[in-house]
Amino acid sequence: MPKISLDMPNELLSDLKLHVGDDKKFISVADAVRSACRKLLDQLDMIDTRHGRTGGE
């Protein structure tokens, strides 16, 4: 799996970490970021479909 690096405001990272750990929604910050990206891409696909845009254009 490729690795990426990104800059993130500390307050955003702190808020994200509230949802990471034992008995929380995500097992790691990386897991939370991957999940957020997947959800965003799904939303963008739905928007593209509503506007008559399809993949590959």
ChimeraX attribute file (.defattr): number of C-alpha atoms within 10 A of each C-alpha:
attribute: neighborCount
match mode: 1-to-1
recipient: residues
	/A:1	3
	/A:2	3
	/A:3	5
	/A:4	5
	/A:5	5
	/A:6	4
	/A:7	6
	/A:8	8
	/A:9	7
	/A:10	9
	/A:11	9
	/A:12	9
	/A:13	12
	/A:14	10
	/A:15	10
	/A:16	15
	/A:17	15
	/A:18	12
	/A:19	16
	/A:20	17
	/A:21	12
	/A:22	9
	/A:23	8
	/A:24	11
	/A:25	12
	/A:26	18
	/A:27	13
	/A:28	16
	/A:29	16
	/A:30	12
	/A:31	13
	/A:32	17
	/A:33	13
	/A:34	12
	/A:35	13
	/A:36	12
	/A:37	12
	/A:38	12
	/A:39	12
	/A:40	12
	/A:41	12
	/A:42	12
	/A:43	12
	/A:44	12
	/A:45	15
	/A:46	14
	/A:47	12
	/A:48	13
	/A:49	12
	/A:50	10
	/A:51	9
	/A:52	8
	/A:53	12
	/A:54	11
	/A:55	7
	/A:56	4
	/A:57	4
